[in-house]
Amino acid sequence: MTDKVRIDTLSANSLPQRNETFLARQAEFESNVRSYPRKLPFAIAKAKGVWITDVENNQYLDCLAGAGTLALGHNHPDVLESIQSVITSGLPLHTLDLTTPLKDEFSAYLLSLLPGQGKEYCLQFTGPSGADAVEAALKLAKKVTGRSGIISFSGGYHGMTHGALSVTGNLSPKEAVDGMMPEVQFMPYPNEYRCPLGIGGEAGVKALTYYFDNLINDVESGVRKPAAVILEAVQGEGGVNPAPKEWLQRIRKVTQEHGILLILDEVQAGFARTGKFFAFEHAGIEPDIIVMSKAVGGGLPLAVLGIKKQFDAWAPGHHTGTFRGNQLAMATGLTTLKILKNQDIAAKVAAKGDWLKAKLAELQKRYPVIGHVRGLGLMIGIEIVKPQEAQDHMGCYPADGELSALLQKKCFEAGLILERGGRHGSVLRLLPSLLIDNAELEVFLDKFENAMLAAGVKPV
């Protein structure tokens, strides 16, 4: 008779139900690399919709939503039901890249959401993170073109793995990493508030558009023709910077003319977040490769590439990953995609975003530390500035990363969770559930204003 093995574990319920207790144990168990607990010091007990409850029974309005992963918020009943359905069906949870009826349905539905209902695209399931998908996209572009260079953009964020970090703008995580991927050329990305060319307005956008065109066409630019251009149609971590339509359209035109693959990173901005199903749709373009993760898995780990079929140059097994076949994520992803599509969530998000930005603009009139409000849909950035200091020649005040950090802290103390980004961390970023309603957005506005007052910000 086989002996039953009993594993004794310390039940979390036996610990004092205090945030500080769990945080101290986390610091003991985990590496210094952990980041969110330093800014949001609590231990989560449960969550529902846009609300999180910690172990001390404090409630928080969640405007981070897993960095945009939880498109439908926490524990949506249909998402939970889809998980339970898989568990009771007998379907294996792990299938490598073997197909199942569930994977078949998910694949067909996801393809139908791509440009032209996906008729010109095929899917590649990669490892479970957005960075894994970016790595696959970069490799494929090099394989297709036979070239090695990549053009990326200042302020862009594409992940923390080797290749993805190489095309990411943030310098801090690169400091101690030698031997980054070679032939990565960074170019300036438009910024409505802080034009990187120091011009601003429509003239700045036109100059940036010309600059890209000229770099590719100039035979003495010093930059070899790249395999790919990778960008976000709305930069997320870089401070919520939407790409101007004409700039993005010109990049698409030039890359097509020169046989350069255009990779659109839709990991954070995709799936109705910006008021369109994909952020690149605002410019009416079609990428060669679409990078998808976060919301595509309905809250569970999944990453997928949408590849124009003409560029599917892989040989069997030339890019693999153990966790390509996460059946639970395909179930939750399929449920999420159907709700987003069938309930026309993108249009509702566009309307909510316009309403919220208008409310924030009213708040900006009373609080000059709000230098700029920008974004699309429910992907919104609030840049915090120093209005007591001199403006630059474009009329912009210096960024205030310290006040932004203090405001994030005071928001947390007021029961509001949001993230920071942009240069010097001066941009407060909103990525709430796409199902957040206007009453909950009013709660956000109240909590945000109270946090500013608690931080010592005086209205005018």
PASEBA-477352 format. One record per residue (C-alpha): residue number from 1; x, z, y. Coordinates in steps of 0.25 Angstrom, whole numbers, plus 5000, padded with zeros to 4 digits. Layout:
% PASEBA-477352
{kollo: NUM&px: X&pz: Z&py: Y}
...
***
This chain:
% PASEBA-477352
{kollo: 1&px: 5000&pz: 5000&py: 5000}
{kollo: 2&px: 5006&pz: 4996&py: 5014}
{kollo: 3&px: 5008&pz: 5007&py: 5023}
{kollo: 4&px: 5001&pz: 5006&py: 5036}
{kollo: 5&px: 5010&pz: 5007&py: 5048}
{kollo: 6&px: 5005&pz: 5016&py: 5059}
{kollo: 7&px: 5012&pz: 5014&py: 5073}
{kollo: 8&px: 5011&pz: 5026&py: 5082}
{kollo: 9&px: 5011&pz: 5021&py: 5096}
{kollo: 10&px: 5009&pz: 5029&py: 5109}
{kollo: 11&px: 4995&pz: 5026&py: 5114}
{kollo: 12&px: 4994&pz: 5023&py: 5129}
{kollo: 13&px: 4982&pz: 5032&py: 5129}
{kollo: 14&px: 4991&pz: 5044&py: 5126}
{kollo: 15&px: 4999&pz: 5042&py: 5138}
{kollo: 16&px: 4994&pz: 5048&py: 5151}
{kollo: 17&px: 4986&pz: 5038&py: 5158}
{kollo: 18&px: 4994&pz: 5036&py: 5170}
{kollo: 19&px: 5000&pz: 5024&py: 5176}
{kollo: 20&px: 5013&pz: 5030&py: 5179}
{kollo: 21&px: 5014&pz: 5034&py: 5164}
{kollo: 22&px: 5013&pz: 5020&py: 5159}
{kollo: 23&px: 5022&pz: 5014&py: 5170}
{kollo: 24&px: 5033&pz: 5024&py: 5166}
{kollo: 25&px: 5032&pz: 5020&py: 5151}
{kollo: 26&px: 5032&pz: 5006&py: 5155}
{kollo: 27&px: 5044&pz: 5008&py: 5163}
{kollo: 28&px: 5050&pz: 5014&py: 5151}
{kollo: 29&px: 5046&pz: 5004&py: 5141}
{kollo: 30&px: 5048&pz: 4991&py: 5149}
{kollo: 31&px: 5059&pz: 4983&py: 5156}
{kollo: 32&px: 5062&pz: 4984&py: 5171}
{kollo: 33&px: 5056&pz: 4970&py: 5172}
{kollo: 34&px: 5042&pz: 4975&py: 5173}
{kollo: 35&px: 5036&pz: 4972&py: 5186}
{kollo: 36&px: 5021&pz: 4973&py: 5188}
{kollo: 37&px: 5021&pz: 4988&py: 5185}
{kollo: 38&px: 5030&pz: 4991&py: 5196}
{kollo: 39&px: 5020&pz: 4985&py: 5206}
{kollo: 40&px: 5007&pz: 4989&py: 5199}
{kollo: 41&px: 5011&pz: 5002&py: 5193}
{kollo: 42&px: 4999&pz: 5005&py: 5183}
{kollo: 43&px: 4995&pz: 5004&py: 5169}
{kollo: 44&px: 4983&pz: 4996&py: 5166}
{kollo: 45&px: 4972&pz: 5002&py: 5157}
{kollo: 46&px: 4962&pz: 4991&py: 5158}
{kollo: 47&px: 4957&pz: 4979&py: 5166}
{kollo: 48&px: 4945&pz: 4971&py: 5168}
{kollo: 49&px: 4942&pz: 4959&py: 5177}
{kollo: 50&px: 4950&pz: 4962&py: 5190}
{kollo: 51&px: 4952&pz: 4977&py: 5188}
{kollo: 52&px: 4963&pz: 4984&py: 5181}
{kollo: 53&px: 4962&pz: 4999&py: 5177}
{kollo: 54&px: 4975&pz: 5007&py: 5175}
{kollo: 55&px: 4977&pz: 5019&py: 5166}
{kollo: 56&px: 4973&pz: 5029&py: 5177}
{kollo: 57&px: 4960&pz: 5021&py: 5179}
{kollo: 58&px: 4964&pz: 5015&py: 5192}
{kollo: 59&px: 4958&pz: 5001&py: 5195}
{kollo: 60&px: 4965&pz: 4989&py: 5201}
{kollo: 61&px: 4960&pz: 4976&py: 5206}
{kollo: 62&px: 4969&pz: 4966&py: 5199}
{kollo: 63&px: 4973&pz: 4954&py: 5208}
{kollo: 64&px: 4985&pz: 4951&py: 5199}
{kollo: 65&px: 4977&pz: 4947&py: 5186}
{kollo: 66&px: 4990&pz: 4947&py: 5177}
{kollo: 67&px: 4997&pz: 4938&py: 5188}
{kollo: 68&px: 4985&pz: 4928&py: 5187}
{kollo: 69&px: 4984&pz: 4928&py: 5171}
{kollo: 70&px: 4970&pz: 4935&py: 5171}
{kollo: 71&px: 4962&pz: 4924&py: 5177}
{kollo: 72&px: 4949&pz: 4931&py: 5173}
{kollo: 73&px: 4954&pz: 4945&py: 5175}
{kollo: 74&px: 4956&pz: 4956&py: 5165}
{kollo: 75&px: 4949&pz: 4956&py: 5152}
{kollo: 76&px: 4938&pz: 4946&py: 5155}
{kollo: 77&px: 4928&pz: 4948&py: 5144}
{kollo: 78&px: 4928&pz: 4933&py: 5140}
{kollo: 79&px: 4944&pz: 4934&py: 5138}
{kollo: 80&px: 4943&pz: 4946&py: 5130}
{kollo: 81&px: 4932&pz: 4940&py: 5121}
{kollo: 82&px: 4941&pz: 4928&py: 5119}
{kollo: 83&px: 4953&pz: 4937&py: 5114}
{kollo: 84&px: 4943&pz: 4945&py: 5105}
{kollo: 85&px: 4938&pz: 4931&py: 5099}
{kollo: 86&px: 4952&pz: 4927&py: 5096}
{kollo: 87&px: 4955&pz: 4940&py: 5089}
{kollo: 88&px: 4943&pz: 4940&py: 5080}
{kollo: 89&px: 4944&pz: 4925&py: 5077}
{kollo: 90&px: 4956&pz: 4926&py: 5068}
{kollo: 91&px: 4964&pz: 4917&py: 5076}
{kollo: 92&px: 4979&pz: 4920&py: 5076}
{kollo: 93&px: 4984&pz: 4926&py: 5089}
{kollo: 94&px: 4997&pz: 4918&py: 5088}
{kollo: 95&px: 4998&pz: 4903&py: 5084}
{kollo: 96&px: 5011&pz: 4898&py: 5090}
{kollo: 97&px: 5007&pz: 4884&py: 5094}
{kollo: 98&px: 4997&pz: 4882&py: 5083}
{kollo: 99&px: 4983&pz: 4878&py: 5087}
{kollo: 100&px: 4970&pz: 4885&py: 5085}
{kollo: 101&px: 4956&pz: 4882&py: 5089}
{kollo: 102&px: 4958&pz: 4892&py: 5101}
{kollo: 103&px: 4970&pz: 4885&py: 5106}
{kollo: 104&px: 4964&pz: 4872&py: 5104}
{kollo: 105&px: 4952&pz: 4876&py: 5113}
{kollo: 106&px: 4961&pz: 4883&py: 5123}
{kollo: 107&px: 4970&pz: 4870&py: 5124}
{kollo: 108&px: 4959&pz: 4861&py: 5126}
{kollo: 109&px: 4953&pz: 4869&py: 5137}
{kollo: 110&px: 4966&pz: 4872&py: 5145}
{kollo: 111&px: 4969&pz: 4857&py: 5144}
{kollo: 112&px: 4955&pz: 4854&py: 5150}
{kollo: 113&px: 4959&pz: 4862&py: 5163}
{kollo: 114&px: 4971&pz: 4854&py: 5166}
{kollo: 115&px: 4971&pz: 4842&py: 5175}
{kollo: 116&px: 4963&pz: 4830&py: 5169}
{kollo: 117&px: 4957&pz: 4840&py: 5159}
{kollo: 118&px: 4971&pz: 4840&py: 5153}
{kollo: 119&px: 4970&pz: 4826&py: 5147}
{kollo: 120&px: 4985&pz: 4824&py: 5151}
{kollo: 121&px: 4990&pz: 4837&py: 5147}
{kollo: 122&px: 4994&pz: 4845&py: 5135}
{kollo: 123&px: 4997&pz: 4860&py: 5133}
{kollo: 124&px: 5009&pz: 4867&py: 5129}
{kollo: 125&px: 5008&pz: 4882&py: 5125}
{kollo: 126&px: 5020&pz: 4889&py: 5129}
{kollo: 127&px: 5025&pz: 4904&py: 5128}
{kollo: 128&px: 5015&pz: 4914&py: 5134}
{kollo: 129&px: 5020&pz: 4915&py: 5148}
{kollo: 130&px: 5019&pz: 4905&py: 5160}
{kollo: 131&px: 5035&pz: 4906&py: 5161}
{kollo: 132&px: 5035&pz: 4900&py: 5146}
{kollo: 133&px: 5026&pz: 4889&py: 5150}
{kollo: 134&px: 5035&pz: 4886&py: 5162}
{kollo: 135&px: 5047&pz: 4886&py: 5153}
{kollo: 136&px: 5040&pz: 4875&py: 5144}
{kollo: 137&px: 5036&pz: 4867&py: 5156}
{kollo: 138&px: 5051&pz: 4866&py: 5162}
{kollo: 139&px: 5056&pz: 4863&py: 5148}
{kollo: 140&px: 5046&pz: 4852&py: 5146}
{kollo: 141&px: 5049&pz: 4846&py: 5160}
{kollo: 142&px: 5063&pz: 4845&py: 5157}
{kollo: 143&px: 5060&pz: 4839&py: 5143}
{kollo: 144&px: 5051&pz: 4828&py: 5149}
{kollo: 145&px: 5060&pz: 4824&py: 5160}
{kollo: 146&px: 5074&pz: 4826&py: 5155}
{kollo: 147&px: 5077&pz: 4833&py: 5168}
{kollo: 148&px: 5081&pz: 4847&py: 5170}
{kollo: 149&px: 5077&pz: 4851&py: 5184}
{kollo: 150&px: 5065&pz: 4859&py: 5189}
{kollo: 151&px: 5060&pz: 4860&py: 5203}
{kollo: 152&px: 5053&pz: 4873&py: 5206}
{kollo: 153&px: 5048&pz: 4880&py: 5219}
{kollo: 154&px: 5052&pz: 4892&py: 5227}
{kollo: 155&px: 5042&pz: 4903&py: 5225}
{kollo: 156&px: 5038&pz: 4898&py: 5211}
{kollo: 157&px: 5036&pz: 4907&py: 5199}
{kollo: 158&px: 5036&pz: 4901&py: 5185}
{kollo: 159&px: 5041&pz: 4913&py: 5176}
{kollo: 160&px: 5052&pz: 4921&py: 5172}
{kollo: 161&px: 5058&pz: 4914&py: 5160}
{kollo: 162&px: 5071&pz: 4906&py: 5162}
{kollo: 163&px: 5066&pz: 4893&py: 5166}
{kollo: 164&px: 5053&pz: 4898&py: 5173}
{kollo: 165&px: 5062&pz: 4908&py: 5181}
{kollo: 166&px: 5071&pz: 4897&py: 5185}
{kollo: 167&px: 5060&pz: 4889&py: 5192}
{kollo: 168&px: 5054&pz: 4902&py: 5198}
{kollo: 169&px: 5057&pz: 4904&py: 5213}
{kollo: 170&px: 5058&pz: 4920&py: 5213}
{kollo: 171&px: 5073&pz: 4923&py: 5213}
{kollo: 172&px: 5072&pz: 4938&py: 5209}
{kollo: 173&px: 5071&pz: 4936&py: 5194}
{kollo: 174&px: 5082&pz: 4925&py: 5194}
{kollo: 175&px: 5092&pz: 4935&py: 5201}
{kollo: 176&px: 5100&pz: 4939&py: 5188}
{kollo: 177&px: 5097&pz: 4926&py: 5180}
{kollo: 178&px: 5108&pz: 4916&py: 5179}
{kollo: 179&px: 5107&pz: 4902&py: 5174}
{kollo: 180&px: 5093&pz: 4899&py: 5178}
{kollo: 181&px: 5087&pz: 4885&py: 5174}
{kollo: 182&px: 5095&pz: 4875&py: 5181}
{kollo: 183&px: 5090&pz: 4864&py: 5190}
{kollo: 184&px: 5078&pz: 4871&py: 5196}
{kollo: 185&px: 5076&pz: 4867&py: 5210}
{kollo: 186&px: 5067&pz: 4875&py: 5219}
{kollo: 187&px: 5059&pz: 4869&py: 5230}
{kollo: 188&px: 5051&pz: 4876&py: 5241}
{kollo: 189&px: 5036&pz: 4879&py: 5238}
{kollo: 190&px: 5026&pz: 4878&py: 5250}
{kollo: 191&px: 5022&pz: 4891&py: 5255}
{kollo: 192&px: 5010&pz: 4891&py: 5265}
{kollo: 193&px: 5015&pz: 4903&py: 5272}
{kollo: 194&px: 5030&pz: 4902&py: 5271}
{kollo: 195&px: 5034&pz: 4888&py: 5271}
{kollo: 196&px: 5048&pz: 4887&py: 5264}
{kollo: 197&px: 5052&pz: 4876&py: 5273}
{kollo: 198&px: 5048&pz: 4884&py: 5285}
{kollo: 199&px: 5039&pz: 4874&py: 5290}
{kollo: 200&px: 5025&pz: 4879&py: 5286}
{kollo: 201&px: 5011&pz: 4872&py: 5286}
{kollo: 202&px: 5008&pz: 4858&py: 5281}
{kollo: 203&px: 5022&pz: 4853&py: 5287}
{kollo: 204&px: 5029&pz: 4863&py: 5277}
{kollo: 205&px: 5021&pz: 4858&py: 5265}
{kollo: 206&px: 5024&pz: 4843&py: 5269}
{kollo: 207&px: 5039&pz: 4847&py: 5270}
{kollo: 208&px: 5039&pz: 4854&py: 5256}
{kollo: 209&px: 5032&pz: 4842&py: 5250}
{kollo: 210&px: 5042&pz: 4832&py: 5256}
{kollo: 211&px: 5054&pz: 4841&py: 5252}
{kollo: 212&px: 5049&pz: 4841&py: 5237}
{kollo: 213&px: 5047&pz: 4826&py: 5237}
{kollo: 214&px: 5061&pz: 4823&py: 5244}
{kollo: 215&px: 5068&pz: 4832&py: 5234}
{kollo: 216&px: 5063&pz: 4824&py: 5222}
{kollo: 217&px: 5065&pz: 4811&py: 5229}
{kollo: 218&px: 5078&pz: 4813&py: 5236}
{kollo: 219&px: 5090&pz: 4807&py: 5228}
{kollo: 220&px: 5099&pz: 4817&py: 5234}
{kollo: 221&px: 5091&pz: 4830&py: 5234}
{kollo: 222&px: 5101&pz: 4836&py: 5224}
{kollo: 223&px: 5089&pz: 4839&py: 5214}
{kollo: 224&px: 5088&pz: 4831&py: 5201}
{kollo: 225&px: 5075&pz: 4826&py: 5198}
{kollo: 226&px: 5068&pz: 4838&py: 5190}
{kollo: 227&px: 5061&pz: 4839&py: 5177}
{kollo: 228&px: 5049&pz: 4847&py: 5184}
{kollo: 229&px: 5044&pz: 4853&py: 5196}
{kollo: 230&px: 5037&pz: 4867&py: 5193}
{kollo: 231&px: 5028&pz: 4874&py: 5203}
{kollo: 232&px: 5016&pz: 4883&py: 5205}
{kollo: 233&px: 5004&pz: 4876&py: 5213}
{kollo: 234&px: 5002&pz: 4890&py: 5218}
{kollo: 235&px: 5014&pz: 4899&py: 5218}
{kollo: 236&px: 5010&pz: 4913&py: 5213}
{kollo: 237&px: 5022&pz: 4922&py: 5212}
{kollo: 238&px: 5028&pz: 4915&py: 5224}
{kollo: 239&px: 5018&pz: 4920&py: 5233}
{kollo: 240&px: 5005&pz: 4912&py: 5230}
{kollo: 241&px: 5009&pz: 4899&py: 5237}
{kollo: 242&px: 5000&pz: 4887&py: 5234}
{kollo: 243&px: 5006&pz: 4873&py: 5234}
{kollo: 244&px: 5001&pz: 4864&py: 5245}
{kollo: 245&px: 4993&pz: 4852&py: 5238}
{kollo: 246&px: 5002&pz: 4841&py: 5245}
{kollo: 247&px: 5015&pz: 4848&py: 5241}
{kollo: 248&px: 5010&pz: 4849&py: 5226}
{kollo: 249&px: 5005&pz: 4835&py: 5226}
{kollo: 250&px: 5018&pz: 4829&py: 5231}
{kollo: 251&px: 5026&pz: 4837&py: 5220}
{kollo: 252&px: 5016&pz: 4831&py: 5210}
{kollo: 253&px: 5018&pz: 4817&py: 5215}
{kollo: 254&px: 5034&pz: 4818&py: 5216}
{kollo: 255&px: 5035&pz: 4824&py: 5202}
{kollo: 256&px: 5027&pz: 4813&py: 5196}
{kollo: 257&px: 5035&pz: 4802&py: 5203}
{kollo: 258&px: 5048&pz: 4808&py: 5198}
{kollo: 259&px: 5044&pz: 4812&py: 5184}
{kollo: 260&px: 5045&pz: 4827&py: 5187}
{kollo: 261&px: 5036&pz: 4836&py: 5179}
{kollo: 262&px: 5027&pz: 4845&py: 5188}
{kollo: 263&px: 5025&pz: 4859&py: 5182}
{kollo: 264&px: 5014&pz: 4867&py: 5188}
{kollo: 265&px: 5015&pz: 4882&py: 5185}
{kollo: 266&px: 5000&pz: 4886&py: 5185}
{kollo: 267&px: 5003&pz: 4899&py: 5178}
{kollo: 268&px: 4998&pz: 4908&py: 5189}
{kollo: 269&px: 4990&pz: 4898&py: 5197}
{kollo: 270&px: 4982&pz: 4891&py: 5186}
{kollo: 271&px: 4968&pz: 4893&py: 5180}
{kollo: 272&px: 4959&pz: 4894&py: 5192}
{kollo: 273&px: 4968&pz: 4904&py: 5200}
{kollo: 274&px: 4970&pz: 4895&py: 5212}
{kollo: 275&px: 4955&pz: 4890&py: 5213}
{kollo: 276&px: 4959&pz: 4878&py: 5204}
{kollo: 277&px: 4962&pz: 4878&py: 5189}
{kollo: 278&px: 4976&pz: 4875&py: 5192}
{kollo: 279&px: 4983&pz: 4877&py: 5205}
{kollo: 280&px: 4989&pz: 4863&py: 5205}
{kollo: 281&px: 4975&pz: 4857&py: 5205}
{kollo: 282&px: 4974&pz: 4861&py: 5220}
{kollo: 283&px: 4984&pz: 4849&py: 5223}
{kollo: 284&px: 4977&pz: 4840&py: 5213}
{kollo: 285&px: 4990&pz: 4838&py: 5204}
{kollo: 286&px: 4993&pz: 4837&py: 5189}
{kollo: 287&px: 5005&pz: 4844&py: 5185}
{kollo: 288&px: 5014&pz: 4839&py: 5173}
{kollo: 289&px: 5015&pz: 4853&py: 5167}
{kollo: 290&px: 5005&pz: 4865&py: 5170}
{kollo: 291&px: 5010&pz: 4879&py: 5167}
{kollo: 292&px: 4999&pz: 4888&py: 5163}
{kollo: 293&px: 4999&pz: 4903&py: 5159}
{kollo: 294&px: 4993&pz: 4916&py: 5164}
{kollo: 295&px: 4978&pz: 4913&py: 5165}
{kollo: 296&px: 4978&pz: 4902&py: 5155}
{kollo: 297&px: 4979&pz: 4913&py: 5144}
{kollo: 298&px: 4968&pz: 4921&py: 5150}
{kollo: 299&px: 4976&pz: 4933&py: 5151}
{kollo: 300&px: 4985&pz: 4932&py: 5139}
{kollo: 301&px: 4998&pz: 4925&py: 5137}
{kollo: 302&px: 4998&pz: 4910&py: 5137}
{kollo: 303&px: 5005&pz: 4898&py: 5144}
{kollo: 304&px: 5003&pz: 4884&py: 5143}
{kollo: 305&px: 5008&pz: 4871&py: 5149}
{kollo: 306&px: 4999&pz: 4859&py: 5152}
{kollo: 307&px: 5008&pz: 4847&py: 5151}
{kollo: 308&px: 5005&pz: 4832&py: 5154}
{kollo: 309&px: 5006&pz: 4826&py: 5141}
{kollo: 310&px: 5016&pz: 4815&py: 5145}
{kollo: 311&px: 5026&pz: 4827&py: 5147}
{kollo: 312&px: 5024&pz: 4834&py: 5134}
{kollo: 313&px: 5038&pz: 4831&py: 5129}
{kollo: 314&px: 5039&pz: 4842&py: 5120}
{kollo: 315&px: 5044&pz: 4841&py: 5106}
{kollo: 316&px: 5037&pz: 4850&py: 5096}
{kollo: 317&px: 5043&pz: 4864&py: 5097}
{kollo: 318&px: 5051&pz: 4861&py: 5109}
{kollo: 319&px: 5045&pz: 4872&py: 5117}
{kollo: 320&px: 5038&pz: 4884&py: 5109}
{kollo: 321&px: 5034&pz: 4898&py: 5111}
{kollo: 322&px: 5029&pz: 4908&py: 5101}
{kollo: 323&px: 5017&pz: 4913&py: 5109}
{kollo: 324&px: 5011&pz: 4899&py: 5112}
{kollo: 325&px: 4998&pz: 4901&py: 5104}
{kollo: 326&px: 4992&pz: 4914&py: 5110}
{kollo: 327&px: 4978&pz: 4913&py: 5105}
{kollo: 328&px: 4972&pz: 4924&py: 5113}
{kollo: 329&px: 4978&pz: 4918&py: 5126}
{kollo: 330&px: 4971&pz: 4905&py: 5122}
{kollo: 331&px: 4958&pz: 4912&py: 5120}
{kollo: 332&px: 4959&pz: 4920&py: 5133}
{kollo: 333&px: 4964&pz: 4908&py: 5140}
{kollo: 334&px: 4953&pz: 4899&py: 5135}
{kollo: 335&px: 4942&pz: 4909&py: 5140}
{kollo: 336&px: 4949&pz: 4910&py: 5153}
{kollo: 337&px: 4950&pz: 4895&py: 5156}
{kollo: 338&px: 4936&pz: 4893&py: 5152}
{kollo: 339&px: 4931&pz: 4904&py: 5161}
{kollo: 340&px: 4939&pz: 4898&py: 5173}
{kollo: 341&px: 4934&pz: 4884&py: 5170}
{kollo: 342&px: 4919&pz: 4887&py: 5167}
{kollo: 343&px: 4917&pz: 4897&py: 5178}
{kollo: 344&px: 4925&pz: 4888&py: 5188}
{kollo: 345&px: 4934&pz: 4900&py: 5192}
{kollo: 346&px: 4943&pz: 4891&py: 5200}
{kollo: 347&px: 4933&pz: 4888&py: 5210}
{kollo: 348&px: 4929&pz: 4903&py: 5211}
{kollo: 349&px: 4943&pz: 4907&py: 5212}
{kollo: 350&px: 4945&pz: 4897&py: 5224}
{kollo: 351&px: 4933&pz: 4903&py: 5231}
{kollo: 352&px: 4938&pz: 4917&py: 5229}
{kollo: 353&px: 4952&pz: 4914&py: 5233}
{kollo: 354&px: 4947&pz: 4908&py: 5246}
{kollo: 355&px: 4938&pz: 4920&py: 5249}
{kollo: 356&px: 4950&pz: 4929&py: 5246}
{kollo: 357&px: 4960&pz: 4922&py: 5255}
{kollo: 358&px: 4950&pz: 4922&py: 5266}
{kollo: 359&px: 4948&pz: 4937&py: 5265}
{kollo: 360&px: 4963&pz: 4939&py: 5264}
{kollo: 361&px: 4965&pz: 4930&py: 5277}
{kollo: 362&px: 4955&pz: 4940&py: 5284}
{kollo: 363&px: 4964&pz: 4952&py: 5279}
{kollo: 364&px: 4976&pz: 4944&py: 5284}
{kollo: 365&px: 4971&pz: 4945&py: 5298}
{kollo: 366&px: 4970&pz: 4960&py: 5298}
{kollo: 367&px: 4983&pz: 4962&py: 5290}
{kollo: 368&px: 4995&pz: 4953&py: 5296}
{kollo: 369&px: 5003&pz: 4957&py: 5284}
{kollo: 370&px: 4996&pz: 4947&py: 5276}
{kollo: 371&px: 5004&pz: 4935&py: 5280}
{kollo: 372&px: 4997&pz: 4924&py: 5272}
{kollo: 373&px: 4986&pz: 4923&py: 5261}
{kollo: 374&px: 4987&pz: 4911&py: 5252}
{kollo: 375&px: 4984&pz: 4906&py: 5238}
{kollo: 376&px: 4973&pz: 4898&py: 5230}
{kollo: 377&px: 4961&pz: 4904&py: 5223}
{kollo: 378&px: 4965&pz: 4918&py: 5218}
{kollo: 379&px: 4980&pz: 4916&py: 5219}
{kollo: 380&px: 4982&pz: 4922&py: 5233}
{kollo: 381&px: 4994&pz: 4927&py: 5240}
{kollo: 382&px: 4995&pz: 4937&py: 5252}
{kollo: 383&px: 5008&pz: 4936&py: 5259}
{kollo: 384&px: 5012&pz: 4949&py: 5266}
{kollo: 385&px: 5021&pz: 4948&py: 5278}
{kollo: 386&px: 5027&pz: 4956&py: 5290}
{kollo: 387&px: 5018&pz: 4953&py: 5302}
{kollo: 388&px: 5026&pz: 4962&py: 5311}
{kollo: 389&px: 5038&pz: 4953&py: 5309}
{kollo: 390&px: 5041&pz: 4940&py: 5316}
{kollo: 391&px: 5035&pz: 4927&py: 5310}
{kollo: 392&px: 5043&pz: 4916&py: 5305}
{kollo: 393&px: 5043&pz: 4902&py: 5312}
{kollo: 394&px: 5031&pz: 4899&py: 5303}
{kollo: 395&px: 5023&pz: 4911&py: 5307}
{kollo: 396&px: 5025&pz: 4919&py: 5294}
{kollo: 397&px: 5029&pz: 4933&py: 5294}
{kollo: 398&px: 5039&pz: 4939&py: 5285}
{kollo: 399&px: 5035&pz: 4942&py: 5271}
{kollo: 400&px: 5033&pz: 4957&py: 5267}
{kollo: 401&px: 5036&pz: 4959&py: 5253}
{kollo: 402&px: 5037&pz: 4974&py: 5255}
{kollo: 403&px: 5023&pz: 4975&py: 5261}
{kollo: 404&px: 5018&pz: 4966&py: 5250}
{kollo: 405&px: 5023&pz: 4976&py: 5239}
{kollo: 406&px: 5017&pz: 4988&py: 5246}
{kollo: 407&px: 5004&pz: 4981&py: 5247}
{kollo: 408&px: 5004&pz: 4978&py: 5232}
{kollo: 409&px: 5007&pz: 4992&py: 5230}
{kollo: 410&px: 4996&pz: 4997&py: 5239}
{kollo: 411&px: 4986&pz: 4987&py: 5232}
{kollo: 412&px: 4990&pz: 4993&py: 5219}
{kollo: 413&px: 4987&pz: 5007&py: 5224}
{kollo: 414&px: 4974&pz: 5001&py: 5229}
{kollo: 415&px: 4970&pz: 4996&py: 5216}
{kollo: 416&px: 4974&pz: 4981&py: 5218}
{kollo: 417&px: 4984&pz: 4973&py: 5210}
{kollo: 418&px: 4991&pz: 4961&py: 5216}
{kollo: 419&px: 5004&pz: 4955&py: 5215}
{kollo: 420&px: 5015&pz: 4950&py: 5225}
{kollo: 421&px: 5023&pz: 4938&py: 5225}
{kollo: 422&px: 5030&pz: 4928&py: 5235}
{kollo: 423&px: 5043&pz: 4930&py: 5242}
{kollo: 424&px: 5047&pz: 4944&py: 5244}
{kollo: 425&px: 5034&pz: 4948&py: 5236}
{kollo: 426&px: 5026&pz: 4947&py: 5249}
{kollo: 427&px: 5014&pz: 4940&py: 5243}
{kollo: 428&px: 5003&pz: 4948&py: 5237}
{kollo: 429&px: 4996&pz: 4939&py: 5226}
{kollo: 430&px: 4982&pz: 4939&py: 5221}
{kollo: 431&px: 4979&pz: 4934&py: 5207}
{kollo: 432&px: 4966&pz: 4941&py: 5203}
{kollo: 433&px: 4957&pz: 4937&py: 5192}
{kollo: 434&px: 4950&pz: 4924&py: 5195}
{kollo: 435&px: 4937&pz: 4931&py: 5192}
{kollo: 436&px: 4939&pz: 4941&py: 5203}
{kollo: 437&px: 4926&pz: 4942&py: 5212}
{kollo: 438&px: 4925&pz: 4943&py: 5227}
{kollo: 439&px: 4921&pz: 4958&py: 5226}
{kollo: 440&px: 4934&pz: 4961&py: 5219}
{kollo: 441&px: 4942&pz: 4952&py: 5229}
{kollo: 442&px: 4935&pz: 4961&py: 5240}
{kollo: 443&px: 4941&pz: 4973&py: 5232}
{kollo: 444&px: 4955&pz: 4966&py: 5233}
{kollo: 445&px: 4954&pz: 4964&py: 5248}
{kollo: 446&px: 4950&pz: 4979&py: 5250}
{kollo: 447&px: 4961&pz: 4984&py: 5241}
{kollo: 448&px: 4971&pz: 4975&py: 5248}
{kollo: 449&px: 4968&pz: 4979&py: 5262}
{kollo: 450&px: 4968&pz: 4993&py: 5258}
{kollo: 451&px: 4982&pz: 4991&py: 5252}
{kollo: 452&px: 4987&pz: 4985&py: 5265}
{kollo: 453&px: 4982&pz: 4997&py: 5272}
{kollo: 454&px: 4988&pz: 5006&py: 5262}
{kollo: 455&px: 5001&pz: 4999&py: 5264}
{kollo: 456&px: 5001&pz: 5002&py: 5279}
{kollo: 457&px: 4997&pz: 4988&py: 5283}
{kollo: 458&px: 4989&pz: 4988&py: 5296}
{kollo: 459&px: 4977&pz: 4979&py: 5299}
{kollo: 460&px: 4977&pz: 4972&py: 5313}
***
